[in-house]
Amino acid sequence: MLSTLLAFLGACLLIAASPGPSTVLIIRQSLQSKRAGFFTVLGNETGVFIWGVVAALGLTALLAASQVAYDVMRIVGAVVLVWFGVQAVRSARRHGQDAEDRAPERQVRASSWRSYRAGLLMNLANPKAAIFAMSFLPQFVPAGAPELPAMIVLAALWAVFEVGYYGGYVWFVGRMKRLFDRAVVRRRMERISGGVLVALGVRMALDG
């Protein structure tokens, strides 16, 4: 059991270390604040857990078996990626302008919810995440263990592990806050992250 757990956590590390849309979004949100970055991580990992539960219930097999359903979700995911990318580019243009005139506490609550929602949407809009969960989790179910509860537990461990891993990204960006808060650097980072997200969205749309 211990060797299986260590192998699973090692695989989780390799998965988290592979750069993807969620990584770009987490870094981009962390440029705003640690709170925004961390809530984005929580949203993303909620999506990871949801896909794990869906895979445990066998529902992702339906997505894998239906080309139409997969293509629809792929296009939706591409639109989401491009939308996030455009938002980042627009943010770079208006950086430094205070477009909102709301109380600070209300701003914090709204920012936290938007960040959580962004992370969740980014993950749930990715059909590859669903298919991957279906193929990844069953490999680590111990022999003789009930598959459904075991996969749900593994999905929870996967999500918690990635909260810690991506939390390191949030911490690092926070430590570099003095550098990233410079207007020129901030705008450049926003443009780069926006361009990457748009490119990933276009790639997803074209990837049949």
Disulfide bonds with the S-S distance in Angstrom:
none
